[in-house]
């Protein structure tokens, strides 16, 4: 039979377990380190130039993760670190894609210039006299 003292004991056990579980949650130092690394990679990929919004968002979330860790809020710190990591990866990918687009644009311009140069030289070559071939005499 369930008694009132049994229910109280069960509730106290749940409360105690909850407190221990919260206290035992380790700070997500590894997630914060991964996020820092991702932000650094994005910076090296020139995200400040090509993906400034994404990089700023990643930096802000990393700072929020570090602040949450300082305030011993492991859950918020982990969540913000994960988001900072994803935003930094987005910044890096965006920066690399924009660099590739810029490179393609430059290559297209170079090819266009080469074609124009070839057309100018090809047109000039048509006006120069061609050497005559001699026909065999009989």
C-alpha positions in Angstrom: 0.0 0.0 0.0 1.2 3.5 -0.8 1.5 5.7 2.2 1.9 9.5 2.6 5.4 9.0 4.0 6.3 6.9 1.0 5.2 9.6 -1.4 7.1 12.2 0.5 10.2 10.1 0.5 9.8 9.6 -3.3 9.4 13.3 -3.9 12.5 14.1 -1.7 14.4 11.5 -3.7 13.4 13.1 -7.0 14.3 16.6 -5.8 17.7 15.3 -4.5 18.3 13.5 -7.8 17.4 16.6 -9.8 19.8 18.7 -7.7 22.6 16.2 -8.1 21.9 15.9 -11.9 22.1 19.6 -12.3 25.2 19.9 -10.3 26.9 17.1 -12.1 26.4 18.6 -15.5 29.9 19.4 -16.7 30.7 22.7 -18.4 30.9 22.1 -22.1 34.5 23.1 -22.4 35.0 20.8 -25.4 32.0 22.4 -27.3 33.3 25.9 -26.6 36.8 24.8 -27.9 35.2 23.5 -31.1 33.3 26.7 -31.6 36.5 28.8 -31.0 38.3 26.6 -33.6 35.5 27.1 -36.1 35.5 30.9 -35.6 39.3 30.9 -36.1 38.9 28.9 -39.4 36.2 31.3 -40.6 38.5 34.2 -39.8 41.3 32.6 -41.8 38.9 32.1 -44.7 38.5 35.9 -44.7 34.9 35.7 -43.4 35.3 39.2 -42.1 35.5 40.4 -45.7 33.1 38.0 -47.4 30.7 36.8 -44.7 30.8 39.5 -42.0 27.2 39.0 -40.8 27.7 35.3 -40.3 31.0 35.7 -38.6 29.7 38.4 -36.2 26.8 36.1 -35.3 29.2 33.3 -34.6 31.4 35.5 -32.4 28.4 36.8 -30.5 27.2 33.3 -29.8 30.6 32.2 -28.7 30.8 35.1 -26.3 27.4 34.1 -25.0 28.5 30.5 -24.5 31.6 31.6 -22.6 29.5 34.0 -20.5 27.0 31.2 -19.7 29.9 28.9 -18.8 31.3 31.6 -16.4 27.8 31.7 -14.8 27.8 27.9 -14.5 24.9 27.5 -16.9 26.1 24.4 -18.7 22.9 23.9 -20.8 22.9 27.4 -22.2 26.7 27.3 -22.7 26.5 24.1 -24.7 23.6 25.3 -26.8 25.3 28.6 -27.6 28.6 26.9 -28.3 26.8 24.5 -30.8 25.1 27.5 -32.5 28.4 29.4 -32.6 30.0 26.4 -34.2 27.3 26.1 -36.9 27.3 29.9 -37.6 31.1 29.9 -37.9 31.0 27.0 -40.3 28.4 28.9 -42.3 30.6 32.0 -42.3 33.6 29.9 -43.5 31.6 28.2 -46.3 30.0 31.5 -47.4 33.4 33.2 -47.5 34.9 30.4 -49.5 32.0 30.4 -51.9 32.2 34.1 -52.4 35.9 33.8 -53.0 35.3 31.2 -55.7 32.6 33.4 -57.3 35.1 36.2 -57.4 37.8 34.0 -58.9 35.3 32.8 -61.6 34.4 36.4 -62.4 38.1 37.3 -62.8 38.7 34.2 -64.9 35.7 35.1 -67.1 37.0 38.6 -67.5 40.5 37.3 -68.5 39.0 34.9 -71.0 36.9 37.6 -72.5 40.0 39.8 -72.8 41.9 37.0 -74.5 39.0 36.4 -76.9 38.9 40.1 -77.8 42.7 40.1 -78.3 42.5 37.0 -80.5 39.7 38.6 -82.5 41.7 41.7 -83.1 44.7 39.7 -84.2 42.7 37.3 -86.3 41.0 40.2 -88.1 44.3 41.9 -88.8 45.7 38.7 -90.2 42.9 38.4 -92.8 44.0 41.7 -94.4 47.6 40.7 -94.8 48.5 39.3 -98.2 48.7 35.5 -98.3 51.7 33.9 -100.0 50.8 32.6 -103.4 51.3 29.0 -104.2 52.9 28.3 -107.6 51.3 25.9 -109.9 53.5 23.2 -111.5 54.6 24.1 -115.0 54.4 21.7 -117.8 
